[in-house]
Amino acid sequence: MSLTRNQIIVIGVAGLLILILILIFAGILPGLKEEDPRFNIRTNLEFWGVFDNVEAYNAALAAYKETYPGVVVNYRRFASVADYERALLDALAAGQGPDVFMLHSRDLPRDVNKLAPVAAAKFTILGLRNLFPQVVESDFVSKGAIYALPLSIDTLALYYNRQHFDQAAITSPPKTWEEFEAALPKLKGVAIENAPDIVSLLMLQSGTAMVNDSFTRATFDSREGEDALNFYVKFAEPESPVALDTFAEGEVSMTFNYASAASRVRAKAPSLNFAVSDAPQPQRAQAAIAYPDYWGYAVSRQSRKQNLAWDFILALTANRNNAKFYIDRTGRPPALRSMIDEKLNDPVLNVFARQALIARSWPQADPDEVSKIFSEMVRSVISGGESVSEALDAAEKEVTRLMERRL
């Protein structure tokens, strides 16, 4: 049966309408499909960081741009922590700070009033626990609110000279502090650069309660704390800012440092036969503990774009592909559990990946001042100026005063 001219026109119009509707629902043509309101946002986000070039963040920046095509993220890099902290403090004091900035893992108690937590609707404590090691909750959560998230977690490890160990007929690095102590007379000693961190590690491993539950006073002047400090001063030389150079030059057999130190050793002594091992543990320890040093990404309380800023941080830290790009680019140990699992067999990062899972820290009212107090505590004992008991008592009182000033 042949179609009349009018029937052909009706069928053609109907077909055209169907095609238009398909294109509208596919989003190819504007119409019934509601436009994503995020596409209409036009603004800038200011992001400040230390160490890394902007290229390390390219994957996250590109992913964020797809979600918010009208938002421009401006990254300002600082080469040193001192310059960064000085500029950040001045900018926040003037009410002109960045929207997103880096927060050290020990700084939350001091800086919590400067920060805006992530909304629970965006990211929950359960989500944090699923994605990150336990230490992240300890360091970046306060009163149930999440204030920062990391890309990388570094931990204190033992660097040792393989040649020295071979010459001393020591077949493997010490796994316990007892083995460490027994090996010392056969080797060339230990260079110390991070005395406060090593002492904190020993205290935490010994079960020392560093502060009380209400965070109103220090409590490390205890039998466990005294045992830890006594052990430390048995092997410790005075702290030195060039300890890593001393190790790189082969003058000592061991030093304690973080993953970031490995590249400095290789640059200083390309032919040095050294390796990195887990930090020693007490022989009778019920659970292994490592000591962390790392940074998270936080949102300023002053920011008028807190939701946008937190969306950027989540794209940066909680997205596996973006985090992997950063880790591959920088060579740092990862923070995401899924990436830690990958790095457990990595010839360079396996120690630090493993230790991220057992890292523990303690809250500090002012980390810079606490570090100075601990350094002075150690120095006074090593120099013979005070006994271990006297130095520990004085340090506890000073840290308590820091905490009282915060209240």
N, C-alpha and C positions, 0 to 999 in steps of 0.2 A: 504494500500500500504506500502510495507516494504522499508526502507531507505537503500541506498547503504552505503558501508563503507566510501566513500569519503564525502557523504552528512552528515553522523554522525560526521565526523571530523570537517567539516565546521561549523555545528551548535554548536558543543562543543567549538570551538575557538571563535565564535561570542558571545556565552554566557559568556565565560571567560572574553572577552574584555569588555562586558557590566558590569560585576561584578566589574572589576578593575576600570572602569570609575566611577561607583557608589561610590566605596570606596575612590577614589581620591577626588570627589566633596564633600564627607562627611567629608573630612579632616582626615580620618583614615590612608590613604596612602599618601605620598608626591607625588606631581605631578603638575597638573594644578592649584590647589588651592594655591593662593598666601599666603605666611606666613605673619602673623602680624609682622611688623617691631619692635613693642614694645617688642616682645619676644627676640630680639637680643641685647637689651640694657643691658650692664653689668657695673654697677656703684654703688656707695653708696650715700645715702642722710643722712646728719647730722641734727638731730632734737633736739632742746633744749627746755625744759619746766620747769615749776615750780609747785610744790605741788603734781601732780598726778604720780603714778607709771605707768610703761609701760603697765601693765595689763588693764588699763582703755582704752587704744588705740588698744587693740587686734583685735577688729572687723575691724577697718579701716586698720590696718596693713595687715590683712589677705586678705581683698578685694583688696588692692593695689598690693599685691603680685600676685594675679591672673591676674591683668592687666600687671604688670611689674615683671615677675618672676625672672629677673636677677638683680633687684634693691634691695639692702639691706638698710633698714632704721635703723639707729643707734640712739637710744633715750638716751639723757642724762638728768637726773632729778636733779633739785636743790631743797633743802628743804626750803630755805628762799628766799624771793624776793631780799633782799640785796645781798646775795651771787650770785644769778642769774644775777642781773643787773651789778654787778662788773665784773663777768667773761665774760659776753656778751660784755660789753664795751671794755674790754681789747682784746678780741678775734677779734672783728671787727676792732679795731685800728691796730692790727697786720696783718690784711688781712686774718685771719684764722677763721672767724666766721662760724656758722652753716648755712646750706641752709634754714632751717625752724626754726623759733623761735616764742615765744609768745610775743605779744605786748599789753600793757595795753590800755584800752579804752580811756585814756586821753593823750596818748603819740604820736599820729600821727603828730600833728603840730611840735613837737620837733624832731621826728625821721624820717620824711618822706623821707629825702635824703638818708637814709640807706636802703630803701625798694624798691622792684620791684613789681609793680602792676600786677594783673592778666590780661592776654590778653583778650580783648573784645570778641574774638572768643571762648574763654573757658567759660566765665561767664560775664553776663551783669548786668547793673544797674537794669533793669526790673526783672531779675532773683533774684537779691538780695532783691528787694522790695517784691516779691512774697513769698520768703522763710523766711525773717527775719523782726523783728520789725523796726520801723522808726529810732530808735536810732542808729542802726548799720550803716546806711548810714551816719548819722550825724557824727559818731565817726571814721569811717574807709574809707570814700570816700573823696578824694581831687581832685578838678578840673576834675571831671567825672571819675576818676580812682579809682578802688577798691584795697586797700592795705592790708586788713586783713579781716578774717571772724571768728566769735566766735562759740563755742559749748554751752556756758552757758552765761546767763545774770543775774547778781545779782543786787539787788536794796536795798536801805536803807528803813528799816521798823521799826515799833514800837514794842519793846518787853515789855510785861507788866506782873506783878505779879497778878495772878487771885485771890489769897487769899486776898491781899491788897485791890483789887477792891471790892470784896465781903464784906469785913469788912467795907468799906466806903459806902456801898450800891450803888455802881456804877455798873450798870448791863451790860454794854458793853464798849469796848475801845472807845476812842474819835475818831470820824470820821473827825472832823474839828479842826483847831487850837483854835477856840473859845471854843469848848468843852474841849480840852486839858488844856487850861488855867483855865477854871472853875473847873476842877477836881483836879488841883495841890494842893490847900489848904487842901483837904481831904486825900491826900496821903503822901507818904514819899519822894517825890522828884524824880529827874531824874539824872542819872549818864551819863556823857558826855564823849564819846571817839572819836567821829568823828565830832568835831566842824566845820571844813571847809566844810564838806559835808552837814551838817545840814543847815549852812548858805547859801550855794549854792542852796540847795533845796528851802529854804524860798524865796530867791531872784528870782529864776526862777518861782516859783509859783505866786509871786507878779507881774510878768511881767517885771522884770528888764532886760534891755539889757546889757549883761555882757561885750561885746566887740563890736567895730564897725564892719560894714560889710566888710571892707577891712583888718581886723585883724591887725591894726596898733596901736590901743590904747584901753585901758580898759575904760568902760563907766558905771560901776555899782555905781558910786557916784551920785546917782539920788534920787528923792523922793521915788521911789519904793524900791531902795536899802537901803535907810535910814530906811524906815518903816520896812523892813525885819530884819535888824540888831537890831533896837529898840525892836522888838518883841522877838528876840532870847535872848537878854541880860536880859529880864524880868524874864526868868525862868532858865537860864543857870548857872550852877556851873562851876568853873574852869575845863578845860579839864583834864582828867586823863587817863593814860595808863592802869589802873586797873579798869576802869568803869564796864567792863563786870563781873569781879570778885565781885565787890560791888553789882551788881544786883543779881548775882547767890547766894550770901550770904544773900539775903533778906533785905539788908540795905536800898535799894531804891525800888520804885515801878515801875519805867520805865527806859528804855534806848533805844537808837537808834542804830541799827546795821544791818548787812547783813545776808543772809541765812547761810553763813559759820559760824556764831557765835552760831547757835543753838546747834551744837554738842559740842561746848566748854562749854556752859551752862549746858548741860546734864551731861557732864563728871565731871564738878565741883560740881554740885548739882543734883544728880539723882532724888531726891524726890521733887524738887522745882516745884510748880504748876504755870507754866508760859505759856503764849501763844504769838503768833505773829500776829500783825494786820497791815493793810496798813498804810503808813505814812499819818498823818492828812493832810487835804487840807484846803485852805481858804474857808470860808463859802460861799462867793459870787464868787468863781472861775468859770469861764466859761468852763474850761477843767482841768481835774486832771493831775498832773505831779508827777512823781517819779524820784529819783536820782540814776543813775546806777554806778556800779563799777565792771568791768569784764575784761576779756582778749580775744584777738583774736590771730589767727595764721597767720604769715606773712612770706614773702620770702626775704632773704637778696639780696640787689643789687649786692653784691660781688659774689653771687652764679653763677656758670657756668651751673647750671642745673635748671634754673628758671621754665621752662615748667614742668619738672618732679616734682619739688617742689610744684608748684601750683596744679598739678593733685593730689598730696597727700593731700593737704589742702582741696580740693573739695571733695575728698573721705571721709575725716574726718568730715567735717562740714556740707556739703550740702546733704549728703546721709542720709536719715532718719534712716535706720537700724543701721548704724554705730554710728550716734549721739545718738540714743536710748540706744545702748550698753554702751556708755560713761556715759550718765545721770543715767542709772540704776546702774552702777558700782560705781559712785561717790556720787550720791544723790544730785547733784547740780541742780538748776533751769535751764530749757532748754532755748535755743536761737531760735530754729526752730519754726515757727508759728504752724506747725502741731502738734508739741509736747507740745507747750504751751497750746493749746486747750485741750489736754489730761490731763494736770496737773491742770486745773482750779478747779477740784473737789478733788485734792489730799489733804489729811489732813495736810501735812507738807508744801508742796511747792505752795499751791494755791495762797497765798499772793504774792509771788515773780513771779509766772507765770503771774498773772494779772498785776502786776506793770511793767513787762518787756514791755508790750504793750503801756504804757504811759510814759516810761522813756525818759528823756531829759537831755542833758548835755551841756557843753559849752567849746569851744576850749581854750586850755591853752598852752602857749609857753613853760612852764616848770612846769609840775604838782607838782613836789616835792617842788619847790620854792613857787608856788602859795599857796600850803597847809600851808607852814610856814608863809607866809604873812597873810593869813586869820586867822591862830591861833594867831598870834601876834596882829592882829586887835581886835579880841575878847578879848584877855587877857588884852589889854590896856584899854578897856572900862570897863570890869568887875572889874579891880583893881582900877579904878578911875583915871588912868593916863591921859586919853583922853576922850573927849566927843565922842558920836557916829559920829557926823559930822566930827570931826578932824580925828578920826581913819579911817573912810571910805575914806576920801580924801587922807590920807597917803598911804593906801593900794592900791587905784587906781593908784597913781603915781608909786608905786613900780612895780605893774603888768605891767603897760605901759612900764616901763624901760626894763622889761624882754622881752616884745614883740619887742621893738626897737632893742635890741641886736640881735634878731633873724633875722632881716631884712638885 
